[in-house]
Amino acid sequence: MFDVQNLVAFIVLSHFLTVLIAGSCIFFGVKLGERAVLRWAMTTASSHVLLKAILFALCWQGGHWGQVFDLGSWLHIHGYSLDFRFALDIPGTSFLLLSSFILLVITRFSLPSFVKDPGRDRFFFVLSLLGFGVTLISLSGNLDVHCIGWELTGLASVFLISFFRHNPRAVENSFRALIYYRMGDVGMLAATAVSHHHGSAHWLGASLLVFGTLAKSAQLPFSPWLPRAVEGPTASSAAFYGGVAIHLGVITLLRRPEIWMDVSALRIAMGILGLATLLFAVSVGRSRPDAKTHLAYASMAGVSLLYIELSLGWLNIALVHLCLHAFFRTWQFLRASSLLQDFQENPVAYDWLKNRTEREPIRSAWRRKFLIWSVHGFFVDAIQIRLTSRILNFFLTIVRWEESISSELSFRMRGKR
């Protein structure tokens, strides 16, 4: 019989070793053969699915939901210690198995795409880093371990957005996504600090936790980064913004309802933000001509529905909706590259697409204005860039004043001497 605690430790350790071996090969310049890399990717992804399926079956049959156990501690500083605590619950283990299966499908889909590609080692390394981060988030028993997985998934997302690193636009978009991620990470780290000082059931910690999840879930006002993030390969878009990473904020709230569930004002704010993001994503997404950007806004709209369900307290419905949405968006992203060929091979679908593109011009003035606002994304990105530039200019002005005052004081001191 399998021991659940040892199985969890083995799953976490296997992910860590996968990331360590793949990262060491890239860091030290070890060149593996093409077949070796592809077989290694498929073997590790398949084994992780098998291990997590066994864990889910054991929890389902043995009733191990709610079990919490420690795998040691580290970093003892002034009464604080980083405890590697893990917990088993239905949302966490369900998302763990779901994400590992999606990553296996994406790995298999990516094999023909990365034949003779010099970046295949980096791609599969980042996928393994994503899998490790998701494993920590899905099994974490405290916010400390959760933050480690949260940071790893954000780092993997930035790496894959800038996968085509010789393209300046890809690097710029990855940097923008990193800025939004940092904002959410501040909220997550602050929520962890509040939980240590005031306990988990505190309105400030709940507000910071929800604030931290908004950025990675691309909810308003953190939405502009998501359509820029589809700059990477199609497989990475399916993994991050279709099936796995885009749902990490929702699974965080599903696993810890005791933190935010009793704060009524926060739930109302979640519902309002979810509804606003839904209207924003649907309006802007319908004005986008390319498939991947349209799907990015569709994912944003789907996640906003999940936030509305969470605000209403429909946790079980939200979990089922999350699983179905993750599978559906992954399939859509993987099929996006062959969408035009599908329409050409299907006469009925081709005629439908042709009729949509040959509509009569919009005659209503307010509809034309609304379409223009939708094309510009309701100027959310432009407003944020302008506000950020003004804030930075304000701080730059203060720095210049300090430099001028310090230089004047030093000049006077030298004159007195």
C-alpha positions as CSV (number, residue, x, y, z in Angstrom):
1,M,0.0,0.0,0.0
2,F,1.1,3.6,-0.7
3,D,1.7,5.9,2.1
4,V,0.1,9.3,1.3
5,Q,2.6,11.4,3.0
6,N,5.5,9.7,1.3
7,L,3.8,9.8,-2.0
8,V,3.3,13.6,-1.7
9,A,7.0,14.0,-0.7
10,F,8.0,11.9,-3.7
11,I,5.8,14.0,-6.1
12,V,7.3,17.2,-4.9
13,L,10.8,15.8,-5.0
14,S,10.4,14.4,-8.5
15,H,9.3,17.8,-9.8
16,F,12.2,19.5,-8.1
17,L,14.7,17.0,-9.5
18,T,13.2,17.4,-13.0
19,V,13.6,21.2,-12.8
20,L,17.1,20.8,-11.3
21,I,18.4,18.4,-14.0
22,A,16.9,20.4,-16.9
23,G,18.1,23.7,-15.5
24,S,21.6,22.4,-14.8
25,C,21.9,21.1,-18.4
26,I,21.0,24.5,-19.7
27,F,23.2,26.4,-17.2
28,F,26.3,24.3,-17.8
29,G,25.8,24.1,-21.6
30,V,25.3,20.3,-21.7
31,K,24.0,19.5,-25.2
32,L,21.7,16.5,-25.2
33,G,20.5,14.7,-28.3
34,E,17.2,15.7,-29.8
35,R,15.6,12.3,-29.1
36,A,16.9,12.3,-25.6
37,V,15.3,15.7,-24.8
38,L,11.9,14.7,-26.3
39,R,11.9,11.3,-24.6
40,W,12.9,12.9,-21.3
41,A,10.0,15.4,-21.6
42,M,7.4,12.8,-22.4
43,T,8.7,10.4,-19.7
44,T,8.6,13.0,-16.9
45,A,5.2,14.4,-17.9
46,S,3.7,10.9,-18.1
47,S,5.2,9.8,-14.8
48,H,3.9,12.9,-13.0
49,V,0.4,12.2,-14.3
50,L,0.6,8.6,-13.1
51,L,1.8,9.7,-9.6
52,K,-0.9,12.3,-9.2
53,A,-3.6,10.0,-10.4
54,I,-2.5,7.5,-7.7
55,L,-2.6,10.3,-5.1
56,F,-6.1,11.4,-6.2
57,A,-7.4,7.8,-6.1
58,L,-5.9,7.2,-2.7
59,C,-7.5,10.4,-1.4
60,W,-10.8,9.5,-3.0
61,Q,-10.9,5.9,-1.6
62,G,-9.2,6.4,1.7
63,G,-10.8,9.7,2.8
64,H,-7.5,11.6,3.2
65,W,-9.1,15.0,2.4
66,G,-8.1,17.5,5.0
67,Q,-4.9,15.7,6.0
68,V,-2.1,18.1,6.8
69,F,1.5,17.1,7.4
70,D,5.0,18.7,7.5
71,L,8.0,17.7,5.5
72,G,10.5,19.6,7.5
73,S,11.3,23.3,8.1
74,W,14.0,25.7,7.0
75,L,15.2,29.2,7.6
76,H,14.9,29.7,11.4
77,I,15.1,33.5,12.0
78,H,14.0,35.3,15.2
79,G,11.2,32.8,16.0
80,Y,10.1,32.4,12.4
81,S,10.6,29.2,10.4
82,L,9.7,28.3,6.9
83,D,7.7,25.1,7.4
84,F,7.2,22.9,4.3
85,R,3.6,22.1,5.1
86,F,1.3,20.3,2.7
87,A,-2.4,19.7,2.8
88,L,-4.8,17.5,0.8
89,D,-8.2,18.8,-0.3
90,I,-10.6,18.3,-3.1
91,P,-9.9,21.5,-5.1
92,G,-6.1,21.2,-4.8
93,T,-5.8,17.5,-5.8
94,S,-8.3,17.9,-8.6
95,F,-6.4,20.8,-10.1
96,L,-3.1,19.0,-9.5
97,L,-4.3,16.1,-11.6
98,L,-6.0,18.4,-14.2
99,S,-2.9,20.5,-14.7
100,S,-0.5,17.6,-15.0
101,F,-2.8,16.0,-17.7
102,I,-3.0,19.3,-19.6
103,L,0.8,19.6,-19.4
104,L,1.2,16.1,-20.7
105,V,-1.1,16.9,-23.7
106,I,0.8,20.1,-24.4
107,T,4.1,18.3,-24.2
108,R,3.0,15.7,-26.7
109,F,1.6,18.5,-28.9
110,S,4.9,20.3,-28.8
111,L,7.1,17.4,-29.8
112,P,6.8,17.9,-33.6
113,S,7.1,21.7,-33.3
114,F,10.5,21.6,-31.6
115,V,12.2,19.1,-33.8
116,K,15.6,20.7,-34.7
117,D,14.6,23.8,-32.8
118,P,17.5,25.3,-30.8
119,G,15.1,26.5,-28.0
120,R,13.6,23.1,-27.2
121,D,15.7,22.7,-24.1
122,R,14.5,26.0,-22.7
123,F,10.9,25.3,-23.6
124,F,10.7,22.0,-21.8
125,F,12.6,23.4,-18.8
126,V,10.1,26.2,-18.4
127,L,7.2,23.7,-18.7
128,S,8.8,21.6,-15.9
129,L,9.2,24.8,-13.9
130,L,5.5,25.5,-14.3
131,G,4.6,22.0,-13.3
132,F,6.7,22.4,-10.1
133,G,5.1,25.7,-9.2
134,V,1.6,24.4,-9.8
135,T,2.3,21.3,-7.6
136,L,3.4,23.6,-4.7
137,I,0.3,25.8,-5.1
138,S,-2.0,22.8,-5.3
139,L,-0.6,20.9,-2.3
140,S,0.6,23.8,-0.1
141,G,-0.6,23.7,3.5
142,N,0.4,27.3,4.3
143,L,0.8,30.6,2.4
144,D,4.6,30.3,2.7
145,V,4.9,27.3,0.4
146,H,2.1,28.8,-1.7
147,C,4.2,31.9,-2.3
148,I,7.1,29.8,-3.5
149,G,5.0,28.1,-6.1
150,W,3.4,31.4,-7.0
151,E,6.8,33.0,-7.7
152,L,7.9,30.0,-9.8
153,T,4.8,30.1,-12.0
154,G,5.2,33.8,-12.6
155,L,8.8,33.3,-13.5
156,A,8.0,30.5,-15.9
157,S,5.3,32.7,-17.5
158,V,7.7,35.6,-18.1
159,F,10.3,33.2,-19.6
160,L,7.8,31.8,-22.1
161,I,6.4,35.2,-23.1
162,S,10.0,36.2,-24.1
163,F,10.7,32.8,-25.6
164,F,11.5,34.4,-28.9
165,R,14.0,36.6,-27.2
166,H,15.5,38.1,-30.4
167,N,12.1,39.8,-31.0
168,P,12.0,43.2,-29.2
169,R,8.2,43.1,-28.9
170,A,8.3,39.7,-27.1
171,V,10.8,41.0,-24.6
172,E,8.8,44.2,-24.0
173,N,5.6,42.2,-23.5
174,S,7.3,39.9,-21.0
175,F,8.6,42.9,-19.1
176,R,5.0,44.3,-18.9
177,A,3.7,41.0,-17.7
178,L,6.4,40.9,-15.1
179,I,5.4,44.3,-13.8
180,Y,1.8,43.2,-13.3
181,Y,2.9,40.0,-11.7
182,R,5.1,41.9,-9.2
183,M,2.0,43.9,-8.2
184,G,0.1,40.7,-7.4
185,D,3.1,39.2,-5.7
186,V,3.3,42.1,-3.3
187,G,-0.3,41.4,-2.3
188,M,0.4,37.7,-1.9
189,L,3.5,38.3,0.3
190,A,1.7,40.9,2.3
191,A,-1.2,38.5,2.9
192,T,1.3,35.9,4.1
193,A,2.8,38.4,6.5
194,V,-0.6,39.4,7.9
195,S,-1.5,35.7,8.4
196,H,1.6,35.2,10.6
197,H,0.8,38.3,12.8
198,H,-3.0,38.3,12.9
199,G,-4.0,34.8,11.8
200,S,-5.7,33.7,8.6
201,A,-9.2,35.0,9.4
202,H,-8.5,38.8,9.1
203,W,-10.1,41.2,6.7
204,L,-6.8,42.8,5.8
205,G,-5.2,39.4,4.9
206,A,-8.3,38.4,2.9
207,S,-8.2,41.7,1.0
208,L,-4.5,41.3,0.2
209,L,-5.0,37.7,-0.9
210,V,-7.8,38.6,-3.3
211,F,-5.7,41.5,-4.6
212,G,-2.8,39.2,-5.2
213,T,-4.9,36.8,-7.2
214,L,-6.4,39.5,-9.5
215,A,-3.1,40.1,-11.3
216,K,-2.4,36.6,-12.3
217,S,-6.0,36.0,-13.2
218,A,-5.9,39.1,-15.5
219,Q,-8.9,40.8,-13.8
220,L,-9.4,44.5,-13.9
221,P,-7.4,46.7,-13.4
222,F,-4.7,44.1,-14.3
223,S,-6.1,42.9,-17.6
224,P,-3.9,44.6,-20.2
225,W,-1.0,42.1,-19.8
226,L,-2.9,39.0,-21.0
227,P,-3.4,39.8,-24.7
228,R,0.3,40.7,-24.8
229,A,1.3,37.4,-23.2
230,V,0.3,35.3,-26.2
231,E,3.5,36.5,-27.9
232,G,5.1,33.1,-27.1
233,P,4.6,29.7,-28.8
234,T,1.1,28.4,-29.2
235,A,1.8,25.5,-26.8
236,S,2.9,27.9,-24.0
237,S,-0.2,30.0,-24.6
238,A,-2.4,26.9,-24.1
239,A,-0.5,26.0,-20.9
240,F,-0.5,29.4,-19.3
241,Y,-3.4,31.4,-20.6
242,G,-5.7,28.6,-21.5
243,G,-5.6,25.8,-19.1
244,V,-3.3,26.2,-16.1
245,A,-1.7,29.5,-15.0
246,I,-4.7,31.7,-15.7
247,H,-6.7,29.7,-13.1
248,L,-4.2,29.8,-10.3
249,G,-5.9,32.8,-8.6
250,V,-9.2,31.0,-8.6
251,I,-7.8,27.8,-7.2
252,T,-6.0,29.8,-4.5
253,L,-9.4,31.2,-3.3
254,L,-11.0,27.8,-3.7
255,R,-8.4,26.2,-1.4
256,R,-8.6,28.8,1.3
257,P,-12.3,29.9,1.6
258,E,-11.8,30.4,5.4
259,I,-9.7,33.5,4.7
260,W,-12.1,35.5,2.6
261,M,-15.5,33.8,2.7
262,D,-16.7,35.7,5.8
263,V,-15.8,39.2,4.5
264,S,-19.0,40.3,2.8
265,A,-17.7,43.6,1.5
266,L,-14.8,41.7,-0.2
267,R,-17.2,39.2,-1.8
268,I,-19.3,42.1,-3.2
269,A,-16.1,43.7,-4.6
270,M,-15.1,40.4,-6.2
271,G,-18.5,40.1,-7.9
272,I,-18.3,43.7,-9.2
273,L,-14.8,43.3,-10.5
274,G,-15.7,40.0,-12.1
275,L,-18.8,41.5,-13.8
276,A,-16.8,44.5,-15.0
277,T,-14.0,42.3,-16.4
278,L,-16.6,40.1,-18.1
279,L,-18.1,43.0,-20.0
280,F,-14.7,44.4,-20.8
281,A,-13.3,41.1,-22.1
282,V,-16.4,40.3,-24.2
283,S,-16.5,43.8,-25.8
284,V,-12.8,44.0,-26.5
285,G,-12.4,40.4,-27.6
286,R,-15.1,40.7,-30.3
287,S,-13.1,43.5,-31.9
288,R,-9.8,41.5,-32.2
289,P,-9.0,40.1,-35.6
290,D,-6.5,37.3,-34.6
291,A,-7.4,34.0,-33.1
292,K,-4.9,33.9,-30.1
293,T,-5.8,37.4,-28.9
294,H,-9.5,36.7,-29.2
295,L,-8.9,33.5,-27.1
296,A,-7.0,35.4,-24.5
297,Y,-9.9,37.7,-23.9
298,A,-12.2,34.7,-23.9
299,S,-10.1,33.1,-21.2
300,M,-10.3,36.4,-19.3
301,A,-14.1,36.4,-19.6
302,G,-14.2,32.8,-18.4
303,V,-12.1,33.5,-15.3
304,S,-14.3,36.5,-14.5
305,L,-17.3,34.2,-14.4
306,L,-15.4,32.1,-11.9
307,Y,-14.9,35.1,-9.7
308,I,-18.6,35.9,-9.9
309,E,-19.4,32.3,-8.8
310,L,-16.9,32.6,-5.9
311,S,-18.5,35.9,-4.8
312,L,-21.9,34.1,-4.7
313,G,-20.4,31.3,-2.6
314,W,-20.9,28.6,-5.3
315,L,-17.6,26.9,-4.6
316,N,-18.4,23.4,-6.0
317,I,-19.9,24.9,-9.2
318,A,-16.8,27.1,-9.6
319,L,-14.5,24.0,-9.3
320,V,-16.4,22.1,-11.9
321,H,-16.6,25.2,-14.1
322,L,-12.8,25.7,-13.7
323,C,-12.0,22.1,-14.9
324,L,-14.3,22.3,-17.9
325,H,-13.0,25.8,-18.8
326,A,-9.4,24.7,-18.6
327,F,-9.9,21.7,-20.9
328,F,-12.0,23.8,-23.4
329,R,-9.6,26.7,-23.6
330,T,-6.6,24.4,-23.9
331,W,-8.2,22.7,-26.9
332,Q,-9.0,26.0,-28.5
333,F,-5.5,27.4,-28.1
334,L,-4.0,24.2,-29.5
335,R,-6.3,24.3,-32.5
336,A,-5.9,28.1,-33.1
337,S,-3.0,27.6,-35.5
338,S,-5.1,25.4,-37.8
339,L,-8.3,27.4,-37.5
340,L,-8.2,28.8,-41.0
341,Q,-7.6,25.4,-42.5
342,D,-10.5,24.0,-40.6
343,F,-12.8,26.7,-42.0
344,Q,-11.6,26.1,-45.6
345,E,-12.1,22.4,-45.3
346,N,-15.6,22.8,-43.9
347,P,-17.9,24.5,-46.5
348,V,-20.6,25.3,-44.0
349,A,-18.2,27.0,-41.6
350,Y,-16.4,28.8,-44.4
351,D,-19.7,30.3,-45.6
352,W,-20.5,31.3,-42.1
353,L,-17.2,33.0,-41.7
354,K,-17.6,34.7,-45.1
355,N,-21.0,36.1,-44.1
356,R,-19.6,37.5,-40.9
357,T,-16.9,39.4,-42.7
358,E,-19.3,40.8,-45.3
359,R,-21.7,42.5,-43.0
360,E,-23.2,45.9,-43.7
361,P,-21.4,48.9,-42.2
362,I,-22.5,50.0,-38.7
363,R,-24.8,53.0,-39.1
364,S,-25.6,53.8,-35.5
365,A,-23.3,56.5,-34.1
366,W,-23.1,55.1,-30.5
367,R,-22.4,51.6,-31.9
368,R,-19.5,53.0,-33.9
369,K,-18.1,54.8,-30.9
370,F,-18.5,51.7,-28.7
371,L,-16.6,49.7,-31.4
372,I,-13.8,52.3,-31.4
373,W,-13.5,52.1,-27.7
374,S,-13.4,48.4,-27.9
375,V,-10.7,48.4,-30.5
376,H,-8.6,50.6,-28.2
377,G,-9.4,48.4,-25.2
378,F,-11.4,51.3,-23.5
379,F,-8.0,53.0,-23.2
380,V,-7.3,51.0,-20.0
381,D,-3.7,50.3,-21.1
382,A,-3.1,53.9,-22.1
383,I,-4.5,55.3,-18.9
384,Q,-2.3,53.0,-16.8
385,I,0.8,53.9,-18.8
386,R,0.1,57.6,-18.4
387,L,-0.5,57.3,-14.6
388,T,2.7,55.2,-14.3
389,S,4.7,57.8,-16.2
390,R,3.5,60.6,-14.1
391,I,4.3,58.7,-10.8
392,L,7.7,57.9,-12.1
393,N,8.3,61.5,-13.2
394,F,7.2,62.7,-9.7
395,F,9.8,60.4,-8.0
396,L,12.4,61.4,-10.6
397,T,11.8,65.1,-9.7
398,I,12.3,64.3,-6.0
399,V,15.6,62.5,-6.8
400,R,16.8,65.5,-8.8
401,W,15.9,67.8,-5.9
402,E,17.8,65.6,-3.5
403,E,20.8,65.6,-5.8
404,S,20.8,69.3,-6.3
405,I,20.5,70.0,-2.5
406,S,23.2,67.5,-1.7
407,S,25.6,69.0,-4.3
408,E,24.8,72.5,-3.0
409,L,25.5,71.4,0.6
410,S,28.7,69.7,-0.3
411,F,29.9,72.8,-2.3
412,R,29.2,75.0,0.7
413,M,31.0,72.7,3.0
414,R,34.1,72.7,0.8
415,G,33.9,76.5,0.7
416,K,34.0,76.8,4.5
417,R,37.0,74.6,4.6
